[in-house]
Amino acid sequence: MKELIEYFDEFTEELRKQIIEDNKRWGNTWIERGKAGQEMRFYDWVSDKLENHYLEGLPFPWLKIAGEAMIGYIREKYME
């Protein structure tokens, strides 16, 4: 198995594609929500994805999780 960093370029390319697709659907609504309460929104959202995975057999959306984490990071670092 490769070192974790060796998967980075492939992962970021797939994440980039996911973010482009999500942007077509949601646009910049992530900005409107702001950072207040984002941890609980993220927790609730991930809980919903877990429920869909276990109860309905849907694939777990790792790239969407990474995209949400990126949004949280950007809000914390760059938004007032």
RAKAPE-V526006 format. One record per backbone hydrogen bond with DSSP energy under -1.0 kcal/mol. CO is the residue of the C=O (numbers start at 1). NH is the residue of the N-H. E is the energy in kcal/mol with one decimal. If there is no record, write none. Layout:
CO NH E
CO NH E
//
This chain:
3 6 -1.2
4 7 -1.9
5 8 -1.2
7 11 -2.8
8 12 -3.0
9 13 -1.9
10 14 -2.3
11 15 -2.7
12 16 -2.4
13 17 -1.9
14 18 -2.1
15 19 -2.7
16 20 -2.2
17 21 -2.2
18 22 -2.8
19 23 -2.4
20 24 -1.4
21 25 -1.2
22 26 -3.2
23 27 -1.9
26 29 -1.4
28 31 -1.6
29 33 -1.4
35 38 -2.1
37 41 -2.2
38 42 -2.7
39 43 -2.5
40 44 -2.8
41 45 -2.4
42 46 -2.9
43 47 -2.5
44 48 -2.0
45 49 -2.0
46 50 -2.6
47 51 -2.3
48 52 -2.5
49 53 -2.1
50 54 -2.9
51 55 -3.0
52 56 -1.2
52 58 -1.8
60 62 -1.8
61 65 -2.4
62 66 -2.3
63 67 -2.2
64 68 -2.4
65 69 -2.4
66 70 -2.1
67 71 -2.1
68 72 -2.3
69 73 -2.4
70 74 -2.7
71 75 -2.8
72 76 -2.4
73 77 -2.5
74 78 -2.9
75 79 -1.5
//
